[in-house]
Amino acid sequence: MVETVKPTPSTWCPGCGDFGVLAALKKAGAEAGIPSYQQVLVGGIGCSGGIHNFLEINGIHALHGRLLAQAVGVKLSNPALTVVAAGGDGDGYAIGMGHFIHAFKKNVSILYIVMNNETYGLTKGQASPTSRVGFEGNVEQPFDAILTALSIPAPNFIARTFSGDPRTMTQVLVEALKFNRANRGFAFVEDLSPCVTYNDTFKEWREKIVDISKLPGYDATDRKAVFRLCLETMDSGKIPVGVMHRPRDDEPKAGALELKLLPDLVGPAAADIGLATNIPDYARLLKALS
Ligand code: SF4
């Protein structure tokens, strides 16, 4: 029998939007037919990043903003695993921004879920990169991750969901996980996940979200049209959600890192670097240097 870690009780505030992601991710893993022991979740720093503690799967709590680097490392060292990185907007879109942009370009088959609550909940509600002008004295325009993701011409899966609609979120996560399992590349899902303690946007977001993927004639393979539709939706004061990009079947699969470099990377990554195995080599090196 393969063992996984046992989940601990949640430490989130009652009603936190992250519970929606937790429930949807549990269901999606089961619906996609992925055994728990084949799943690894790399959590970021922040309230949402603790999600791996509440699931019966293997997990790592990454350094602040570095969860994508660690998740890619896990995937390259054991490509059979389904690897999910999950964290918040402060973690992913501030200190983690460099990794965020390059994850689309490298296109490794992992799923990245960002729970966006437009604030730093864990440190008591300061303005984050997605906070609107006026929130806690913020004077900067909010960062939009979906527009950024759509602007990078790589064959990724891109979607936005809402914690108040866990059923749709589950469907989106199932598609994203299957996309990864088929080695199609990087999947990014931004979930609008209200922080009920410091920025309770549940009611406002429920009224404002528009599932653009349900509009007549919508085509998630048409990047330009979706980008334009997102801008138009935002200009009308609404928030676009839905599957924003799905590559055509004839587009290339995962990126250069995964397909071209993987054989070279897996060897060293899988090598035994334990002290006991390598003591003779270290001794030889010390002798040569002395
Ligand atoms: Fe959720 Fe906000 Fe509480 Fe953190 S502080 S657990 S984000 S409701």
Residues whose N, C-alpha, C, O or C-beta is under 5 A from the ligand:
A	BS01	SF4	W12 C13 C16 C47 G121 L122 P194 C195 V196 T197 Y198
